[in-house]
Amino acid sequence: MSMAIDLETEAKILRLHHVEKWCKGTIARHLAIHHGVVERVLSEDGLPATGAVRGSPMFEPYLPLILQTLAKYPTLTASRLYGMMRERGYPGGPDHFRHVLAHHRPRAPAEAYLRLRTLPGEQCQCDWAHFDHVTIGRARRPLMAFVMVLSYSRRIYLRFFLNARMENFLRGHIGAFDAFGGCSRVVLYDNLKSAVLEREGQAIRFHPTLLVLAKHYRFEPRPVAICRGNEKGRVERAIRYIRSAFFAARQFHDLADLNAQAAAWCAGQASDRPCPQEPTLSVREAFLLEQPLLLPLPVHAFPSDERVEVSVGKTPYVRFDLNDYSIPHTHVRRTLTVHASEDTVRVLDGADVISCLARSYDKGAQVEEAAHIEQLVANKREARHHRGIGRLTKAAPASVELLEQAAKRSSNLGTITAGLLRLLERFGADELQAAILEALERGVPHPSAVRLALERRREQRHQAPPVAMLLPEHVIARDAPVRTHSLDSYDQLSKEPGDDEKT
């Protein structure tokens, strides 16, 4: 233990041990200190720190061979050494052997590190950091933070992505260089797969896409040594700082909101902290000195769209990143190319863009352009029928059972589907679902029964008929509410006229 104690406590420890003959544990409990502190004080006074363990009688005869073996094989495990000693007659058990061996195994000397200083504009360090997961619809995606730090000024660039793929790795670099207004001469990496594909000693094979990025911005990619995280300590400390000072208890609506907050934090609180390399300056002031020394940015931005070849089946959709995107029906059964940015998905047939839709990060979503489906429906009437059933069953699941019962009665399913779709447009999905259930309970699987149930539910709530704004006047008049006339007046017709009325 490295706990510091005063001279009075040291004197008490020595007196209680040598005069009162107290054991180490009793002294530690009495003085409310760690037993390791007691051992340290006694060992500094000349008493062996490990006592009887070092002088184990059955261990001593084998100690020279053990030390000789450890000197030749310093990483040899205790279990293997125990097996070797057992073959030579060691009578003790494995637990005792392992306990005693721990006190004799040579310790590696403590390594000292130089405090590294970098010139302004010379180096930056970058890495990925994992920040739990986010849920988007039915998809659960990892929340990854791309962090880049200028080694001199410690200016931080932070941006969150939903994965750590190569495309987002490139977008992180592009965003950081744009935010810094330049690029450092050296970019230091951990041994990421996005940066280093293969490494054998000093032979390094970089990812070819990273080399193209380095060629575009004129920087040198440089990986740190394996298992030497201290060589990129600036970005590691920045990630710890982000976890504690920014992300802890952070509330955000979506990824765009989180990135907007991250950009404001980097320009505000993170830039106002003291610069570790120049304590008299803030990070903001040090960055103002470093920024003019960065490499200028090229005129054209580096392309970072994700490109994937996809095979289209018989339906007019391409599958990309867990979701389906519609295309013209004339391009089914082909191999197309998807170009995806962070917010747009473009589908190309050769050099022609045939579809451009907003990107979804959900799972199993169908992103459609109305014109694609309308063209297919116009050319294939059967598609309208199946699409109508699909839309109907998605809005009102009970319609599946209604159609099944109608099919058993040999009813026209196309007419029933069309009628239910009209009711869906007028009354909505929730009302249609409830009305279908009521019609099924009555044993009448027909749109007329569903319509009567919808009208009855509407009248019970005293609501006006749901009429579309674009309907003609004569159609709107047909849906006007009609109050039922009392039948009492008809009873008067059956009465005989009075005497005063007779002629």
C-alpha positions as CSV (number, residue, x, y, z in Angstrom):
1,M,0.0,0.0,0.0
2,S,1.2,3.5,-0.7
3,M,-0.9,5.1,2.0
4,A,1.0,7.8,3.8
5,I,1.1,7.7,7.7
6,D,2.7,10.0,10.2
7,L,5.7,9.2,12.4
8,E,3.5,8.7,15.5
9,T,1.5,5.9,13.8
10,E,4.8,4.2,12.6
11,A,6.0,4.3,16.2
12,K,2.8,2.7,17.4
13,I,3.1,-0.1,14.8
14,L,6.7,-0.9,15.8
15,R,5.9,-0.8,19.5
16,L,2.8,-3.0,19.3
17,H,4.7,-5.6,17.2
18,H,8.0,-5.8,18.9
19,V,7.0,-5.1,22.5
20,E,3.4,-6.2,22.8
21,K,3.9,-9.0,20.3
22,W,0.7,-8.2,18.4
23,C,0.3,-9.8,14.9
24,K,-0.1,-7.6,11.8
25,G,-3.9,-8.1,11.5
26,T,-4.5,-7.0,15.1
27,I,-2.4,-3.9,14.7
28,A,-4.2,-3.0,11.5
29,R,-7.7,-3.4,13.1
30,H,-6.7,-1.5,16.2
31,L,-5.2,1.5,14.3
32,A,-7.9,1.4,11.5
33,I,-5.4,1.1,8.7
34,H,-4.7,-1.4,5.9
35,H,-2.7,-4.5,6.8
36,G,-0.4,-3.7,3.8
37,V,0.7,-0.5,5.6
38,V,1.6,-2.5,8.6
39,E,3.6,-4.9,6.5
40,R,5.4,-2.0,4.8
41,V,6.4,-0.3,8.0
42,L,7.7,-3.6,9.5
43,S,9.6,-4.5,6.3
44,E,11.3,-1.1,6.3
45,D,12.3,-1.8,9.8
46,G,14.0,-5.0,8.7
47,L,11.3,-7.6,9.3
48,P,10.6,-9.9,6.3
49,A,7.3,-8.9,4.8
50,T,6.0,-12.3,4.0
51,G,7.0,-14.1,7.2
52,A,6.7,-17.9,7.2
53,V,5.6,-18.2,3.6
54,R,9.0,-17.5,2.2
55,G,10.5,-20.1,4.6
56,S,8.2,-23.0,3.7
57,P,10.2,-26.1,4.4
58,M,8.9,-28.3,1.6
59,F,9.3,-25.4,-0.9
60,E,12.9,-24.5,-0.1
61,P,14.6,-27.6,-1.8
62,Y,12.9,-26.8,-5.1
63,L,13.5,-23.0,-5.0
64,P,16.8,-23.0,-7.0
65,L,15.3,-25.0,-9.8
66,I,12.2,-22.9,-9.8
67,L,14.2,-19.6,-10.0
68,Q,16.4,-21.1,-12.8
69,T,13.3,-22.1,-14.8
70,L,11.6,-18.7,-14.3
71,A,14.7,-16.9,-15.4
72,K,14.7,-18.9,-18.7
73,Y,10.9,-18.9,-19.1
74,P,9.5,-15.9,-17.2
75,T,5.9,-16.3,-18.4
76,L,5.6,-20.0,-17.4
77,T,2.4,-20.6,-15.6
78,A,2.2,-21.8,-12.0
79,S,0.2,-24.9,-12.9
80,R,3.0,-26.0,-15.3
81,L,5.7,-25.4,-12.7
82,Y,3.7,-27.3,-10.2
83,G,3.5,-30.3,-12.6
84,M,7.3,-30.1,-13.1
85,M,7.9,-30.1,-9.4
86,R,5.5,-32.9,-8.7
87,E,7.4,-35.1,-11.1
88,R,10.5,-34.3,-9.0
89,G,8.8,-35.3,-5.7
90,Y,7.2,-32.0,-4.4
91,P,4.7,-33.2,-1.7
92,G,2.6,-30.0,-1.3
93,G,-0.7,-29.1,-2.9
94,P,-1.3,-26.8,-5.9
95,D,-2.9,-23.9,-3.9
96,H,0.0,-23.7,-1.5
97,F,2.6,-23.9,-4.3
98,R,0.9,-21.1,-6.3
99,H,0.7,-18.9,-3.1
100,V,4.4,-19.3,-2.3
101,L,5.5,-19.0,-6.0
102,A,3.8,-15.6,-6.3
103,H,6.4,-14.2,-3.8
104,H,9.3,-15.6,-5.8
105,R,8.3,-14.9,-9.4
106,P,10.5,-12.1,-10.8
107,R,8.6,-8.8,-11.4
108,A,9.0,-6.9,-14.6
109,P,10.6,-3.6,-14.0
110,A,8.3,-0.6,-14.0
111,E,8.3,1.2,-17.4
112,A,8.8,4.9,-17.5
113,Y,7.3,7.1,-20.2
114,L,8.4,10.4,-21.7
115,R,5.9,13.2,-21.8
116,L,5.4,13.7,-25.6
117,R,5.1,17.2,-27.0
118,T,4.0,17.8,-30.5
119,L,4.4,20.9,-32.8
120,P,1.3,22.8,-33.8
121,G,-0.4,21.3,-36.9
122,E,1.8,18.2,-36.8
123,Q,-0.4,15.5,-35.5
124,C,-4.0,14.5,-34.6
125,Q,-5.4,11.3,-33.1
126,C,-8.7,9.6,-33.8
127,D,-10.6,6.6,-32.6
128,W,-14.1,5.1,-32.2
129,A,-16.0,4.9,-28.9
130,H,-19.1,2.9,-28.1
131,F,-22.0,4.6,-26.3
132,D,-24.6,2.0,-25.8
133,H,-27.5,1.6,-28.3
134,V,-30.4,3.6,-29.7
135,T,-33.8,2.2,-30.8
136,I,-35.3,3.5,-34.1
137,G,-38.6,1.9,-34.8
138,R,-38.0,-1.8,-34.7
139,A,-34.2,-1.5,-35.1
140,R,-31.7,-1.5,-32.3
141,R,-28.5,0.1,-33.5
142,P,-25.2,0.8,-31.8
143,L,-24.4,4.4,-31.0
144,M,-20.7,5.0,-32.1
145,A,-18.8,8.2,-31.5
146,F,-16.0,9.3,-33.9
147,V,-13.5,11.3,-32.0
148,M,-10.6,13.3,-33.4
149,V,-8.2,15.4,-31.3
150,L,-5.5,17.8,-32.4
151,S,-2.5,16.8,-30.4
152,Y,-1.2,20.3,-29.8
153,S,-4.3,22.4,-29.0
154,R,-6.5,19.4,-27.9
155,R,-9.4,20.7,-29.9
156,I,-12.0,17.9,-30.0
157,Y,-14.2,16.9,-32.9
158,L,-17.1,14.6,-31.9
159,R,-19.8,13.1,-34.1
160,F,-22.1,10.2,-33.5
161,F,-23.0,7.5,-36.0
162,L,-25.2,4.4,-36.0
163,N,-22.3,2.0,-36.9
164,A,-18.5,2.1,-37.3
165,R,-18.4,1.1,-41.0
166,M,-15.8,2.5,-43.4
167,E,-18.3,5.0,-44.9
168,N,-18.9,6.6,-41.5
169,F,-15.1,6.4,-40.8
170,L,-14.6,8.6,-43.9
171,R,-17.4,10.9,-43.0
172,G,-15.8,11.4,-39.5
173,H,-12.6,12.5,-41.1
174,I,-14.3,14.8,-43.6
175,G,-16.3,16.4,-40.9
176,A,-13.3,16.9,-38.6
177,F,-11.1,18.4,-41.3
178,D,-14.0,20.8,-42.2
179,A,-14.5,21.7,-38.5
180,F,-10.7,22.3,-38.0
181,G,-10.4,24.2,-41.3
182,G,-7.4,22.1,-42.3
183,C,-5.7,18.8,-41.8
184,S,-2.7,17.8,-39.7
185,R,0.4,16.3,-41.3
186,V,0.1,13.0,-39.4
187,V,-3.1,11.2,-38.3
188,L,-2.5,8.6,-35.6
189,Y,-4.7,5.5,-35.4
190,D,-5.3,2.5,-33.3
191,N,-5.1,-0.8,-35.1
192,L,-8.6,-0.5,-36.4
193,K,-9.8,-2.7,-39.3
194,S,-10.8,0.5,-41.0
195,A,-7.2,1.6,-40.9
196,V,-4.9,-1.4,-40.8
197,L,-5.9,-4.6,-42.6
198,E,-2.8,-6.7,-41.7
199,R,0.3,-6.2,-39.6
200,E,3.3,-8.4,-39.2
201,G,6.0,-6.8,-37.1
202,Q,6.9,-3.5,-38.8
203,A,5.2,-4.5,-42.1
204,I,1.8,-2.8,-42.2
205,R,-0.9,-3.1,-44.9
206,F,-3.3,-0.2,-44.7
207,H,-6.9,-0.2,-45.9
208,P,-6.8,0.9,-49.5
209,T,-9.7,3.3,-49.0
210,L,-7.9,5.0,-46.2
211,L,-4.9,5.4,-48.4
212,V,-7.1,7.1,-51.0
213,L,-8.4,9.4,-48.3
214,A,-4.8,10.2,-47.2
215,K,-3.8,10.9,-50.8
216,H,-6.7,13.3,-51.2
217,Y,-5.9,15.3,-48.0
218,R,-2.1,14.8,-48.2
219,F,-1.7,13.4,-44.6
220,E,0.3,10.5,-43.4
221,P,-1.6,7.7,-41.7
222,R,0.4,6.2,-38.8
223,P,-0.8,3.4,-36.5
224,V,0.4,3.0,-33.0
225,A,2.3,-0.1,-31.8
226,I,0.2,-3.1,-30.8
227,C,-1.0,-3.0,-27.2
228,R,0.5,0.5,-26.8
229,G,-2.5,2.6,-26.0
230,N,-0.4,5.2,-24.3
231,E,0.9,6.3,-27.7
232,K,-2.6,7.8,-28.4
233,G,-3.3,8.9,-24.9
234,R,-4.7,12.3,-26.1
235,V,-7.7,10.7,-27.8
236,E,-8.2,8.2,-25.1
237,R,-8.4,10.9,-22.5
238,A,-10.7,12.9,-24.7
239,I,-13.1,9.9,-24.9
240,R,-13.1,9.7,-21.1
241,Y,-13.7,13.4,-20.9
242,I,-16.6,13.1,-23.4
243,R,-18.2,10.3,-21.3
244,S,-18.1,12.2,-18.1
245,A,-18.5,15.8,-19.2
246,F,-20.9,15.5,-22.2
247,F,-22.7,12.1,-22.5
248,A,-23.5,11.4,-18.9
249,A,-27.2,12.1,-18.3
250,R,-27.5,13.6,-21.8
251,Q,-31.1,13.8,-23.2
252,F,-31.7,13.9,-27.0
253,H,-34.5,13.2,-29.4
254,D,-32.7,11.7,-32.3
255,L,-29.2,11.4,-33.8
256,A,-29.4,14.8,-35.4
257,D,-30.2,16.4,-32.1
258,L,-27.4,14.6,-30.4
259,N,-24.9,15.7,-33.0
260,A,-26.1,19.3,-32.8
261,Q,-25.5,19.2,-29.0
262,A,-22.1,17.6,-29.5
263,A,-21.0,20.3,-32.0
264,A,-22.2,23.1,-29.5
265,W,-20.3,21.4,-26.7
266,C,-17.1,21.0,-28.7
267,A,-17.2,24.7,-29.6
268,G,-18.2,25.8,-26.1
269,Q,-17.3,23.9,-22.9
270,A,-14.6,21.7,-24.5
271,S,-12.9,24.6,-26.0
272,D,-12.9,26.7,-22.8
273,R,-11.0,24.2,-20.8
274,P,-7.2,24.7,-20.1
275,C,-4.8,23.4,-22.8
276,P,-2.7,20.6,-21.2
277,Q,0.3,21.3,-23.3
278,E,0.1,25.1,-22.8
279,P,-1.4,25.6,-19.3
280,T,-1.5,29.4,-19.8
281,L,-3.8,29.1,-22.8
282,S,-7.2,27.7,-23.2
283,V,-7.9,25.1,-25.9
284,R,-9.6,27.8,-27.9
285,E,-6.6,30.1,-27.8
286,A,-4.2,27.2,-28.6
287,F,-6.3,26.2,-31.6
288,L,-6.2,29.8,-32.9
289,L,-2.4,29.4,-32.9
290,E,-2.5,25.9,-34.5
291,Q,-5.1,26.4,-37.2
292,P,-3.0,28.5,-39.6
293,L,-0.4,25.7,-39.5
294,L,-2.7,23.0,-40.7
295,L,-2.6,21.7,-44.2
296,P,-5.1,23.5,-46.5
297,L,-8.2,21.5,-47.6
298,P,-8.6,20.4,-51.2
299,V,-11.1,22.1,-53.4
300,H,-13.3,19.1,-53.9
301,A,-14.8,17.1,-51.1
302,F,-13.9,13.4,-50.7
303,P,-16.8,11.1,-51.8
304,S,-18.2,9.2,-48.8
305,D,-21.3,7.5,-50.2
306,E,-21.8,3.8,-49.5
307,R,-21.9,1.8,-52.7
308,V,-23.5,-1.6,-52.8
309,E,-24.6,-3.9,-55.6
310,V,-28.0,-5.4,-55.1
311,S,-30.0,-8.1,-56.9
312,V,-33.6,-7.2,-57.4
313,G,-36.2,-9.9,-57.2
314,K,-39.7,-10.0,-58.8
315,T,-41.1,-7.2,-56.6
316,P,-40.1,-3.6,-57.3
317,Y,-38.0,-3.1,-54.2
318,V,-34.2,-3.2,-53.4
319,R,-33.1,-4.3,-49.9
320,F,-30.5,-2.0,-48.3
321,D,-29.6,-1.8,-44.6
322,L,-32.6,-3.7,-43.3
323,N,-35.2,-1.8,-45.3
324,D,-36.8,-2.0,-48.7
325,Y,-36.8,0.9,-51.2
326,S,-39.1,1.0,-54.2
327,I,-37.9,1.2,-57.8
328,P,-39.7,1.3,-61.2
329,H,-41.3,-2.1,-62.0
330,T,-39.4,-2.2,-65.3
331,H,-36.1,-2.8,-63.5
332,V,-37.0,-6.0,-61.6
333,R,-34.8,-9.1,-62.0
334,R,-31.6,-7.0,-62.5
335,T,-28.4,-6.1,-60.6
336,L,-28.5,-2.5,-59.6
337,T,-26.2,-0.2,-57.6
338,V,-27.2,1.6,-54.4
339,H,-25.5,4.9,-53.5
340,A,-26.3,5.8,-49.9
341,S,-25.5,9.0,-48.0
342,E,-26.5,9.7,-44.4
343,D,-30.0,10.9,-45.5
344,T,-30.6,9.7,-49.1
345,V,-30.6,6.4,-50.9
346,R,-30.2,6.5,-54.7
347,V,-30.6,3.5,-56.9
348,L,-28.7,3.5,-60.2
349,D,-29.0,1.3,-63.3
350,G,-25.6,1.9,-64.8
351,A,-25.2,5.7,-64.8
352,D,-29.0,6.4,-64.7
353,V,-30.6,7.3,-61.4
354,I,-33.9,5.4,-61.3
355,S,-34.9,6.0,-57.7
356,C,-34.0,8.6,-55.0
357,L,-35.6,8.2,-51.6
358,A,-35.1,9.3,-48.0
359,R,-33.0,6.9,-46.0
360,S,-34.6,5.0,-43.1
361,Y,-32.7,3.5,-40.1
362,D,-35.7,1.4,-39.1
363,K,-35.9,-2.3,-39.6
364,G,-38.2,-3.9,-42.2
365,A,-39.7,-0.6,-43.4
366,Q,-40.9,0.0,-46.9
367,V,-39.8,3.3,-48.3
368,E,-41.9,4.0,-51.4
369,E,-42.4,6.6,-54.1
370,A,-46.0,6.7,-55.1
371,A,-45.3,6.9,-58.9
372,H,-43.4,3.6,-58.8
373,I,-46.4,1.7,-57.4
374,E,-49.0,3.6,-59.5
375,Q,-47.1,2.6,-62.7
376,L,-47.1,-1.0,-61.6
377,V,-50.8,-0.9,-60.8
378,A,-51.7,0.7,-64.1
379,N,-49.9,-2.1,-66.0
380,K,-51.0,-5.0,-63.9
381,R,-54.5,-5.0,-62.5
382,E,-53.8,-8.0,-60.4
383,A,-51.2,-6.0,-58.5
384,R,-54.0,-3.6,-57.4
385,H,-55.9,-6.4,-55.8
386,H,-53.0,-7.9,-53.9
387,R,-51.8,-4.4,-52.8
388,G,-55.3,-3.5,-51.6
389,I,-55.5,-6.7,-49.5
390,G,-52.0,-6.0,-48.1
391,R,-53.0,-2.4,-47.2
392,L,-56.3,-3.6,-45.7
393,T,-54.8,-6.3,-43.6
394,K,-52.1,-4.0,-42.3
395,A,-54.7,-1.4,-41.3
396,A,-57.3,-3.8,-39.9
397,P,-56.0,-7.3,-39.1
398,A,-59.5,-8.6,-38.5
399,S,-60.2,-8.2,-42.2
400,V,-58.2,-11.4,-42.8
401,E,-60.8,-13.5,-41.0
402,L,-63.6,-11.6,-42.7
403,L,-62.2,-12.4,-46.2
404,E,-61.7,-16.1,-45.2
405,Q,-65.3,-16.4,-44.1
406,A,-66.5,-14.6,-47.3
407,A,-64.4,-17.0,-49.4
408,K,-66.2,-20.0,-47.8
409,R,-69.5,-18.4,-48.9
410,S,-68.2,-18.0,-52.5
411,S,-68.4,-14.2,-52.2
412,N,-66.6,-11.9,-54.6
413,L,-63.4,-11.0,-52.7
414,G,-62.5,-8.2,-55.0
415,T,-65.8,-6.4,-54.4
416,I,-65.5,-6.9,-50.7
417,T,-61.9,-5.7,-50.6
418,A,-62.8,-2.6,-52.6
419,G,-65.7,-1.8,-50.3
420,L,-63.6,-2.2,-47.2
421,L,-60.9,0.0,-48.6
422,R,-63.5,2.8,-49.2
423,L,-64.7,2.4,-45.6
424,L,-61.0,2.6,-44.5
425,E,-60.5,5.9,-46.3
426,R,-63.7,7.4,-44.8
427,F,-63.6,6.1,-41.2
428,G,-60.0,5.2,-40.5
429,A,-58.2,2.1,-39.4
430,D,-59.3,1.9,-35.7
431,E,-63.0,2.3,-36.5
432,L,-62.8,-0.2,-39.3
433,Q,-61.1,-2.8,-37.1
434,A,-63.8,-2.4,-34.4
435,A,-66.6,-2.6,-37.0
436,I,-65.2,-5.7,-38.7
437,L,-65.0,-7.4,-35.3
438,E,-68.7,-6.5,-34.7
439,A,-69.7,-7.8,-38.1
440,L,-67.9,-11.1,-37.4
441,E,-69.6,-11.5,-34.1
442,R,-73.0,-11.1,-35.9
443,G,-71.8,-13.7,-38.4
444,V,-72.2,-11.4,-41.4
445,P,-68.8,-11.2,-43.3
446,H,-69.9,-8.5,-45.7
447,P,-69.0,-4.8,-46.2
448,S,-72.7,-3.8,-45.7
449,A,-72.6,-5.2,-42.2
450,V,-69.4,-3.4,-41.5
451,R,-70.8,-0.1,-42.9
452,L,-73.9,-0.4,-40.7
453,A,-71.7,-1.0,-37.6
454,L,-69.6,2.1,-38.5
455,E,-72.8,4.2,-39.0
456,R,-74.2,3.0,-35.7
457,R,-71.0,3.8,-33.8
458,R,-70.9,7.2,-35.4
459,E,-74.5,8.0,-34.4
460,Q,-73.9,6.9,-30.9
461,R,-71.2,9.5,-30.6
462,H,-73.4,12.1,-32.3
463,Q,-70.7,12.8,-35.0
464,A,-71.2,14.2,-38.5
465,P,-70.6,11.8,-41.4
466,P,-67.0,11.6,-42.5
467,V,-67.1,13.2,-45.9
468,A,-64.0,13.9,-48.0
469,M,-63.5,17.6,-48.9
470,L,-63.2,16.9,-52.6
471,L,-66.4,15.0,-53.1
472,P,-69.1,16.6,-55.3
473,E,-72.1,18.4,-53.8
474,H,-74.6,15.7,-54.8
475,V,-72.5,13.0,-53.2
476,I,-72.1,15.0,-50.0
477,A,-75.9,15.5,-49.9
478,R,-76.4,11.7,-49.9
479,D,-74.5,11.5,-46.6
480,A,-76.7,14.1,-44.9
481,P,-78.0,12.8,-41.5
482,V,-81.7,11.9,-41.7
483,R,-83.7,11.8,-38.5
484,T,-86.4,9.1,-38.3
485,H,-89.9,10.5,-38.3
486,S,-92.1,9.4,-35.4
487,L,-94.8,6.8,-36.5
488,D,-97.4,8.2,-34.1
489,S,-98.8,10.5,-36.8
490,Y,-99.7,7.4,-38.9
491,D,-102.0,6.2,-36.1
492,Q,-104.2,9.2,-36.7
493,L,-105.0,7.9,-40.2
494,S,-106.7,4.8,-38.8
495,K,-109.1,6.7,-36.5
496,E,-112.7,7.3,-37.6
497,P,-113.6,11.0,-38.0
498,G,-115.7,12.6,-35.2
499,D,-119.4,13.3,-35.4
500,D,-118.9,16.9,-35.9
501,E,-116.8,16.2,-38.9
502,K,-119.4,14.0,-40.7
503,T,-121.3,15.6,-43.5
